[in-house]
């Protein structure tokens, strides 16, 4: 089981049990000052039974439940701002056998201090039972107001991936003026996996003439297909930033693993930028701390517009991107961002050795590179190239991310850093 500010995740029935669900939700209920909590789930087969137990744990502690049923994560985040708290039953892009819980307070993901409370047994004086109410969200109507109308009824293809996007995304895109075709509506027959950032998206590529959008199971991640090519998830964030700047926003937070091409675009167009640790909760904390307008993380194809939702919102982003299709700036931005190549891989090292391996690696690298230690180890190779080595927030692996505008440099440094990580592990195990 993986526990972080990104949520609780595990393989249901193996390292994530109903007892865990009840305990975490019991502890979280002590943080709910409003006495109200909105809940939802994605399409995972275990989602309904877990959601039922989430409701049980909260109502027995006197919390009133507002149940959205099967909905995307961004919808729960938006409604959690209204009700004061939220829990989404999902493990986002993890394999189907996984599931988990995302905890939300005042519309944002929990921070480290709040996570410590969720992880620690809390004793609660139970004075009354809460009640459960089924509700619907105005998400689509309000998102359409921000996006505006799309010109010339462009055809867009949506790869639902069998996930929670299957109702919300087609309805939103149709409402703003797109002609929408959907594929992979059902989880059992979906040909795409739960994570569009790593899936080949071959069916979406085959079905797309102009532009297609692929979503993960809870619809916070989104990846773009255009001109018969799957685009980097960084392009999703980049195009979200481009649209945000068109709308007048100037201050942005990017995770430390997001493309330097996006950073350069922001600066070149008169914007300000801050970097955060990886993870949407970390990005969101930096947005709030710096009173920034928007941000996100390129690795997950995640753009955040906090005035609407304080999480990665692939649904809203798909509409924002669709609104630019007839603009010259759309292709200009693609031409700028595609000059940068990214590589993101996992290195399997037993979790108990992660910290020591990274410390040993730091000793090896500090003599040869300028290091940024905000989140793991980030190496500045040159003004257009970097590498990042860090522990994953969502899986028990070490993540290696690299970017360069030169593919030869990227491949060379990937080999070098991968070898150094494995050497460091061998030396300390």
SETORLUM-900081 format. One record per residue (C-alpha): residue number from 1; x negated, y negated, z. Coordinates in steps of 0.05 Angstrom, whole numbers. Each point is the difference from the previous one (the first is absolute). Layout:
R, NUM, X, Y, Z
...
This chain:
R, 1, 0, 0, 0
R, 2, -24, -70, -19
R, 3, 19, -58, 45
R, 4, -16, -72, -18
R, 5, 33, -67, -11
R, 6, 20, 28, -68
R, 7, 45, 48, 38
R, 8, 3, 71, 26
R, 9, -11, 53, -53
R, 10, -8, 75, 0
R, 11, 21, 66, -31
R, 12, 70, 11, 27
R, 13, 5, 64, 41
R, 14, -75, 6, 6
R, 15, -31, -62, 32
R, 16, 63, -43, 1
R, 17, 58, 27, 40
R, 18, 69, -25, 21
R, 19, -29, -6, 71
R, 20, -52, -49, -28
R, 21, 55, -39, -35
R, 22, 41, -6, 64
R, 23, -60, -21, 41
R, 24, -25, -53, -49
R, 25, 70, -29, -9
R, 26, 12, 0, 75
R, 27, -64, -40, 10
R, 28, 15, -47, -57
R, 29, 69, -16, 29
R, 30, -35, -37, 57
R, 31, -25, -51, -51
R, 32, 70, -14, -29
R, 33, 21, -65, 34
R, 34, 62, -10, -42
R, 35, 31, 67, 20
R, 36, 11, 13, -75
R, 37, -39, 42, -50
R, 38, 12, 12, -74
R, 39, -21, 68, -27
R, 40, -8, 34, -67
R, 41, -35, 58, -35
R, 42, -29, 19, -67
R, 43, 18, 63, -40
R, 44, -46, 50, 34
R, 45, 38, 65, 17
R, 46, -16, -9, 74
R, 47, 23, -72, 2
R, 48, 72, 10, 22
R, 49, -16, 44, 61
R, 50, -55, -48, 22
R, 51, 46, -60, -9
R, 52, 54, 33, 41
R, 53, -50, 9, 57
R, 54, -25, -71, -6
R, 55, 72, -23, 10
R, 56, 8, 47, 60
R, 57, -63, -25, 34
R, 58, 19, -73, -8
R, 59, 74, 3, 16
R, 60, -13, 38, 64
R, 61, -44, -59, 21
R, 62, 57, -48, -12
R, 63, -24, -24, -69
R, 64, 54, -14, -51
R, 65, -17, 33, -67
R, 66, 15, -30, -69
R, 67, -9, 57, -49
R, 68, -16, -15, -73
R, 69, -6, 74, -18
R, 70, -45, 15, -60
R, 71, -33, -65, -20
R, 72, -70, -27, -19
R, 73, -47, -24, 54
R, 74, 4, -73, -21
R, 75, 75, 0, 12
R, 76, -11, 24, 72
R, 77, -54, -53, 11
R, 78, 46, -55, -25
R, 79, 58, 21, 43
R, 80, -46, 10, 61
R, 81, -12, -75, -2
R, 82, 74, -11, 9
R, 83, 12, 52, 54
R, 84, -66, -7, 37
R, 85, -30, 69, -10
R, 86, -2, 58, -49
R, 87, -24, 71, -11
R, 88, -11, 29, -69
R, 89, -5, 76, -6
R, 90, -54, 11, -52
R, 91, -73, 17, -11
R, 92, -3, -44, -61
R, 93, -47, 30, -52
R, 94, -21, 62, 39
R, 95, 19, 70, -28
R, 96, 72, 23, 5
R, 97, -11, 45, 60
R, 98, -21, -61, 40
R, 99, 46, -48, 35
R, 100, -5, -54, 51
R, 101, 24, -65, 32
R, 102, -14, -73, -16
R, 103, 14, -47, 59
R, 104, 23, -71, -14
R, 105, 9, -60, 47
R, 106, 30, -66, -23
R, 107, -8, 22, -72
R, 108, -75, 17, 4
R, 109, -39, 63, 13
R, 110, -24, 10, 72
R, 111, -70, -22, 22
R, 112, -53, 37, 39
R, 113, 26, -21, 68
R, 114, 71, 22, -18
R, 115, -27, 65, -28
R, 116, -33, 14, 67
R, 117, 69, -4, 33
R, 118, 31, 45, -53
R, 119, -54, 52, 15
R, 120, 8, -3, 76
R, 121, 55, 33, 40
R, 122, 50, -52, 22
R, 123, 51, 9, 56
R, 124, 67, -32, -15
R, 125, 58, -13, 46
R, 126, 60, 23, -41
R, 127, 61, -42, 16
R, 128, 43, 10, -62
R, 129, 2, 34, -68
R, 130, -7, -39, -64
R, 131, 47, 7, -58
R, 132, -14, 17, -73
R, 133, 27, -40, -59
R, 134, -9, 15, -74
R, 135, -19, -63, -39
R, 136, -20, -24, -69
R, 137, -52, -52, -18
R, 138, 3, -62, -42
R, 139, -71, 14, -24
R, 140, 17, 3, -74
R, 141, 40, -65, -1
R, 142, -53, -38, 39
R, 143, -59, 28, -41
R, 144, 35, -21, -64
R, 145, 5, -71, 25
R, 146, -76, -4, 10
R, 147, -16, 32, -67
R, 148, 51, -37, -43
R, 149, 25, 22, -69
R, 150, -43, 39, -49
R, 151, 1, -23, -73
R, 152, 18, 43, -60
R, 153, 22, 63, 37
R, 154, -68, 36, -1
R, 155, 1, 75, 4
R, 156, -35, 26, 62
R, 157, -10, 72, 20
R, 158, 1, 20, 74
R, 159, -33, 63, 25
R, 160, 36, 11, 66
R, 161, -44, 60, 18
R, 162, 60, 32, 34
R, 163, -4, -54, 53
R, 164, 42, -53, 34
R, 165, -7, -48, -58
R, 166, 52, 38, -42
R, 167, 58, -45, 18
R, 168, -31, -66, 20
R, 169, -50, -13, -56
R, 170, 45, 14, -61
R, 171, 56, -43, 31
R, 172, -47, -58, 14
R, 173, -34, 1, -68
R, 174, 68, 5, -35
R, 175, 27, -58, 41
R, 176, -56, -47, -21
R, 177, 10, 17, -73
R, 178, -43, 60, -18
R, 179, 21, 61, -40
R, 180, -19, 57, 46
R, 181, -18, 72, -14
R, 182, -16, 46, 59
R, 183, -38, 66, 3
R, 184, -14, 50, 56
R, 185, 62, -19, 40
R, 186, 1, 64, 40
R, 187, -55, 23, 47
R, 188, 8, 75, -17
R, 189, -10, -11, -75
R, 190, -48, -59, 1
R, 191, -62, 8, -43
R, 192, -37, -56, 37
R, 193, -30, 7, 69
R, 194, 13, -41, 63
R, 195, -57, -48, -13
R, 196, 0, -38, -66
R, 197, -69, -29, 13
R, 198, -30, 70, -9
R, 199, 51, 33, -46
R, 200, -13, 1, -75
R, 201, 71, -26, -14
R, 202, -1, 36, -66
R, 203, 76, 1, -7
R, 204, 6, -74, 14
R, 205, -54, -15, -52
R, 206, 36, 44, -51
R, 207, 67, -35, 13
R, 208, -25, -72, 3
R, 209, -3, -46, -60
R, 210, -14, -66, 35
R, 211, -3, 6, 75
R, 212, 14, 53, 53
R, 213, 0, 0, 76
R, 214, -17, 61, 43
R, 215, 16, 4, 74
R, 216, -20, 42, 59
R, 217, 53, 36, 42
R, 218, 18, -60, 44
R, 219, -10, -52, -55
R, 220, -50, -46, 33
R, 221, -54, 20, -50
R, 222, 7, -15, -74
R, 223, -45, 13, -60
R, 224, 9, -30, -69
R, 225, -4, 34, -68
R, 226, -8, -44, -62
R, 227, -24, 10, -71
R, 228, 1, 75, 12
R, 229, -50, -5, 58
R, 230, 5, 9, 74
R, 231, -27, -63, 32
R, 232, -41, -7, 64
R, 233, 42, -11, 63
R, 234, -41, -64, 8
R, 235, 36, -26, -62
R, 236, 66, 5, 38
R, 237, -27, -44, 55
R, 238, -33, -46, -51
R, 239, 64, -12, -39
R, 240, 37, -12, 65
R, 241, -51, -54, 17
R, 242, 6, -31, -69
R, 243, 76, -5, 7
R, 244, -7, -27, 71
R, 245, -47, -55, -25
R, 246, 51, -17, -54
R, 247, 51, -8, 56
R, 248, -46, -49, 35
R, 249, -33, 44, 52
R, 250, -74, -14, 12
R, 251, -24, 37, 63
R, 252, -12, 75, -3
R, 253, -28, 58, 41
R, 254, -31, 60, -36
R, 255, -23, 64, 33
R, 256, -75, 10, -2
R, 257, 9, 55, -53
R, 258, 39, -43, -49
R, 259, -30, -21, -67
R, 260, -49, -57, -1
R, 261, 32, -18, -67
R, 262, 63, -21, 38
R, 263, -41, -41, 49
R, 264, -34, -36, -58
R, 265, 67, -13, -34
R, 266, 28, -32, 64
R, 267, -61, -45, 10
R, 268, -2, -20, -74
R, 269, 73, -22, 5
R, 270, -9, -42, 62
R, 271, 21, 50, 53
R, 272, -29, 22, 67
R, 273, -16, 70, 21
R, 274, -14, 40, 63
R, 275, -19, 73, 6
R, 276, 29, 51, 48
R, 277, -11, 71, 21
R, 278, 34, 52, -44
R, 279, 72, 15, 16
R, 280, 63, -41, -11
R, 281, 7, -14, 75
R, 282, -70, -29, 1
R, 283, 14, -42, -62
R, 284, 65, -24, 31
R, 285, -35, -19, 65
R, 286, -50, -42, -38
R, 287, 56, -33, -41
R, 288, 34, -21, 65
R, 289, -65, -22, 33
R, 290, -19, -44, -59
R, 291, 70, -23, -18
R, 292, -13, 29, -69
R, 293, 54, 6, -54
R, 294, -11, 70, -26
R, 295, -50, 56, -8
R, 296, -9, 75, -4
R, 297, -47, 58, -12
R, 298, -22, 22, -69
R, 299, -14, 72, 19
R, 300, 74, 14, 12
R, 301, 30, -44, -55
R, 302, 30, -41, 57
R, 303, 21, -73, -6
R, 304, 30, -35, 61
R, 305, 44, -62, -3
R, 306, 14, -10, 74
R, 307, 57, -50, -7
R, 308, 39, 58, -30
R, 309, -30, 64, 29
R, 310, -60, 6, 47
R, 311, -25, 64, -32
R, 312, -25, 26, -67
R, 313, 61, -7, -45
R, 314, -5, 38, -66
R, 315, 73, -13, -15
R, 316, -4, -76, 4
R, 317, -67, 2, -37
R, 318, 30, 39, -58
R, 319, 51, -56, -9
R, 320, -53, -55, 6
R, 321, -43, 35, -53
R, 322, 60, 10, -46
R, 323, 15, -74, 4
R, 324, -68, -15, -32
R, 325, 4, 48, -59
R, 326, 16, -55, -51
R, 327, -55, -46, 27
R, 328, -69, -8, -31
R, 329, -27, 1, 71
R, 330, 21, 72, 8
R, 331, -48, 27, -53
R, 332, -53, -50, 20
R, 333, 1, 26, 71
R, 334, -5, 73, -23
R, 335, -60, -19, -44
R, 336, -34, -32, 60
R, 337, 13, 55, 51
R, 338, -15, 59, -47
R, 339, -72, -24, -5
R, 340, -11, 29, 70
R, 341, -4, 76, 10
R, 342, 18, 33, 66
R, 343, -16, 68, 28
R, 344, 33, 27, 64
R, 345, -18, 68, 26
R, 346, 4, 40, 65
R, 347, -57, 35, 35
R, 348, 21, 59, 44
R, 349, -39, -3, 65
R, 350, 28, 28, 66
R, 351, 33, -58, 36
R, 352, -42, 7, 63
R, 353, -62, -19, -41
R, 354, 29, -62, -35
R, 355, -25, -53, 47
R, 356, -70, 29, 7
R, 357, -7, 11, -75
R, 358, 19, -72, -14
R, 359, -48, -25, 53
R, 360, -57, 41, -30
R, 361, 19, -25, -70
R, 362, -3, -72, 25
R, 363, -72, 11, 22
R, 364, -18, 25, -69
R, 365, 34, -56, -38
R, 366, -17, -62, 40
R, 367, -72, 0, -25
R, 368, 22, -4, -73
R, 369, 67, -36, -3
R, 370, 39, -58, 28
R, 371, 54, 33, 43
R, 372, 70, -23, 20
R, 373, 24, 38, 62
R, 374, 71, -27, 3
R, 375, 28, 70, -14
R, 376, -49, 56, -6
R, 377, -61, -18, -43
R, 378, 7, -44, -61
R, 379, -61, -7, -44
R, 380, -10, -60, -44
R, 381, -34, 26, -62
R, 382, 4, -64, -41
R, 383, 51, -56, -11
R, 384, 46, 47, -39
R, 385, -14, 67, 34
R, 386, 11, 30, 69
R, 387, 9, 66, 38
R, 388, 40, 14, 63
R, 389, -5, 59, 47
R, 390, 52, 6, 54
R, 391, 43, 48, 40
R, 392, 70, 9, -29
R, 393, 60, -27, 39
R, 394, 46, 54, -28
R, 395, -42, 63, -11
R, 396, -57, 34, 36
R, 397, -51, -18, -54
R, 398, -53, -52, -13
R, 399, 19, -45, -59
R, 400, -50, -25, -50
R, 401, 22, -59, -43
R, 402, -41, -35, -53
R, 403, 10, -54, -52
R, 404, -42, -31, -55
R, 405, 8, -34, -67
R, 406, -53, 49, -25
R, 407, 19, 73, -4
R, 408, -72, 24, 2
R, 409, -13, -37, 65
R, 410, 64, 28, 30
R, 411, -17, 72, -18
R, 412, -72, -7, 24
R, 413, 19, -30, 67
R, 414, 56, 50, 11
R, 415, -50, 57, -6
R, 416, -50, -36, 45
R, 417, 50, -16, 55
R, 418, 34, 68, -2
R, 419, -67, 34, 9
R, 420, -19, -47, 57
R, 421, 66, 14, 36
R, 422, -10, 75, -6
R, 423, -73, -6, 22
R, 424, 21, -39, 61
R, 425, 51, 53, 19
R, 426, -52, 56, -8
R, 427, -48, -38, 45
R, 428, 48, -10, 58
R, 429, 43, 63, 0
